Amino acid sequence: SGVLSLLHSIEKKNHPFQDIPESYRIKAAAARKAGTACMLKLQVRQGSKLCIWAGQYDSATLLPAIGRSYELASMASWESVAVVKYLMGIENPSPEIVHAIESAVQWFKENKKTGFKIIEVPLTNEQKFDFHKTTFDRKVVTDENAPAIWARFYDTGTNEVILANRDGTRVQTYGEIDIERRTGYQWYGDWPTELIDADYPEWKKRVNR
């Protein structure tokens, strides 16, 4: 979505691309059109239902693929928010784009997590790892008043939360994640909140759908 957003800015001659040659603008527009078509094709389906997007795909099969060792093949909420925001920025969206946006937002609404939150717990001593160091641990605590959050990764078939350790082993609970990955990665976050509460209603008004 970042590349497509850049191409869109070039196509529209937005700052700082006001003086770009017309030939480049035309090429950017064609590339963005092709990229958007690919983006729509990559939206994960469960039967006839559109969901969100994976973080990365196999270039031959176009199926969700593993990224880093602990980023298992899955649907990725953080990255998908950026995809939806890109699609919302398209002027005069086609019915296919509208359906993709509506479906993704609905999926986010249906797969939010409530009743708990992630807190940081101070450590007595600093712990050092290969790629970061920490003075705290993280854990899940029950809180019925906590705002909705989303997992970073979801199973493409069941929508179950996917958690893993650096060696690629999938675990079932947050507490089973090694402290190195608990403190060095965001497994839960509120990334779709602004999209649902602000961006989506504004988009609905703008496109009058």
Summary of the structure (lengths in Angstrom):
residues: 209
radius of gyration: 19.4
end to end distance: 22.9
largest distance: 61.0
contacts: 567
relative contact order: 0.14
helix: 41%
strand: 22%
